[in-house]
């Protein structure tokens, strides 16, 4: 039997589960601009919000 402190080792949680919990408990939204579950206008909105808050992504800045 192996013992791990809480949050270390053991089984990893699904990333979508972590995102869902962050939204429901703290109002923090983590979404990929390339998430296929979103429509094009929704992905574009995510991209625009990201650029407004954090600047252009590195790969976009090089080509722009």
C-alpha positions, 0 to 999 in steps of 0.5 A, a space after each residue: 500500500 502506497 500513501 500519497 499526500 492529498 493532491 499528489 500521486 494517485 489517480 489524475 482527474 479528467 481535465 474537463 472535470 477540473 474545468 467544470 468544478 472551477 466554473 461551478 465553485 469559483 466562476 473561473 472559466 477555462 476554455 480552449 479557443 479550438 474546442 470543437 464543441 463550440 461554434 465558430 462564432 463562440 471560438 472567435 469570441 473566446 479568441 477575442 477575449 483572450 487577446 483583449 485580456 492577455 495579448 495575442 498568442 505567440 504563434 499568431 503574433 509571429 504570423 500577424 
